[in-house]
Amino acid sequence: MHFKLIVVFVDDNKTERVLKAARKFGATGSTIINNARGEGIQKKKTFFGLNLETQRDVLLFLVEEHLSRTIIEEIARAGRFDEEPGSGIALKIDVEDAIGVLHQAEEITQVIEDEL
């Protein structure tokens, strides 16, 4: 079984919506890194030296490769990444090897067989 790592940078007020969408379309779990900070093309404004930007979360999903495209598309739709500039981004990375995911492989084998 081959896996992809989906990395999502999202405004913290959209984290739950994105997690729900990913689970609905096949993600069996995630790792969440809270309070990340990033900058886009234009630096955010400050008020007396304090940043006015919202906090971001980084979400990591290790998913089976056949499900990865659908999951990343649904994440983008749930987070409205294309409709609201600066609300988040998602990317997919090939995973050469993964250990400790046997339970995930067993759980989604039937789902993948049904789709193929």
C-alpha positions as CSV (number, residue, x, y, z in Angstrom):
1,M,0.0,0.0,0.0
2,H,1.3,3.4,-0.9
3,F,0.7,6.6,1.0
4,K,0.6,10.4,0.5
5,L,1.1,13.1,3.1
6,I,-1.3,15.9,2.8
7,V,-0.1,19.0,4.5
8,V,-2.7,21.7,5.1
9,F,-2.1,25.3,6.4
10,V,-5.4,26.7,7.4
11,D,-6.9,29.6,9.5
12,D,-7.6,28.1,12.9
13,N,-11.3,29.0,12.6
14,K,-11.6,26.5,9.7
15,T,-9.7,23.6,11.2
16,E,-12.7,21.6,12.4
17,R,-14.5,22.1,9.1
18,V,-11.4,20.8,7.2
19,L,-10.9,17.9,9.6
20,K,-14.5,16.8,9.1
21,A,-14.3,17.0,5.3
22,A,-11.1,14.9,5.3
23,R,-12.5,12.2,7.5
24,K,-15.7,12.1,5.4
25,F,-13.7,11.3,2.3
26,G,-11.3,8.7,3.7
27,A,-8.7,10.2,6.1
28,T,-8.5,8.0,9.1
29,G,-6.6,10.5,11.4
30,S,-4.5,13.6,11.5
31,T,-1.8,15.4,13.4
32,I,-2.5,19.1,14.2
33,I,0.1,21.7,14.9
34,N,-1.5,24.8,16.5
35,N,-0.5,28.4,16.3
36,A,1.6,28.4,13.2
37,R,2.4,31.7,11.6
38,G,2.9,32.6,7.9
39,E,3.0,35.4,5.5
40,G,1.6,35.8,2.0
41,I,2.5,38.1,-0.8
42,Q,1.7,41.2,1.2
43,K,2.7,41.4,4.9
44,K,-0.2,41.7,7.3
45,K,-0.9,44.9,9.1
46,T,0.0,45.6,12.7
47,F,-1.6,47.7,15.4
48,F,1.0,49.3,17.6
49,G,3.4,46.5,16.7
50,L,0.9,43.7,17.4
51,N,0.1,41.4,14.4
52,L,-3.6,41.5,13.5
53,E,-3.5,38.2,11.5
54,T,-5.4,35.1,12.6
55,Q,-3.5,32.1,13.9
56,R,-3.1,29.1,11.5
57,D,-3.0,25.4,12.1
58,V,-0.9,22.9,10.2
59,L,-2.8,19.6,9.6
60,L,-1.0,16.5,8.6
61,F,-2.9,13.6,7.0
62,L,-1.2,10.3,6.0
63,V,-3.6,8.8,3.5
64,E,-3.7,6.0,0.9
65,E,-2.7,7.3,-2.5
66,H,-5.9,6.4,-4.3
67,L,-8.0,8.5,-1.8
68,S,-5.5,11.4,-1.7
69,R,-6.9,13.4,-4.7
70,T,-10.5,13.4,-3.5
71,I,-9.4,14.2,0.1
72,I,-7.3,17.2,-0.9
73,E,-10.0,18.6,-3.2
74,E,-12.6,18.3,-0.4
75,I,-10.2,19.9,2.1
76,A,-9.8,22.9,-0.3
77,R,-13.6,23.1,-0.8
78,A,-14.3,23.0,2.9
79,G,-11.7,25.6,3.7
80,R,-12.8,27.7,0.7
81,F,-9.1,28.1,-0.3
82,D,-9.8,29.2,-3.9
83,E,-12.7,31.5,-3.0
84,E,-11.0,33.3,-0.1
85,P,-7.4,34.3,-0.8
86,G,-5.1,33.7,2.2
87,S,-7.5,31.3,4.0
88,G,-5.2,28.3,3.5
89,I,-3.3,26.0,1.2
90,A,-3.0,22.2,0.9
91,L,-0.3,20.2,-0.7
92,K,0.4,16.5,-1.3
93,I,3.8,14.8,-0.9
94,D,4.8,11.3,-1.9
95,V,5.7,9.0,1.1
96,E,8.4,6.6,0.3
97,D,7.9,4.4,3.5
98,A,5.7,4.5,6.6
99,I,5.8,2.4,9.7
100,G,3.1,2.2,12.4
101,V,0.2,2.5,10.0
102,L,-0.8,-1.2,9.8
103,H,-4.1,-0.5,11.5
104,Q,-4.9,2.2,8.9
105,A,-4.0,-0.1,6.0
106,E,-6.3,-2.8,7.3
107,E,-9.2,-0.4,7.9
108,I,-9.1,1.2,4.4
109,T,-8.3,-1.9,2.3
110,Q,-11.9,-2.7,1.7
111,V,-12.8,0.9,0.8
112,I,-10.0,1.0,-1.8
113,E,-11.0,-2.4,-3.3
114,D,-14.6,-1.2,-3.6
115,E,-13.5,2.0,-5.5
116,L,-11.2,0.1,-7.9
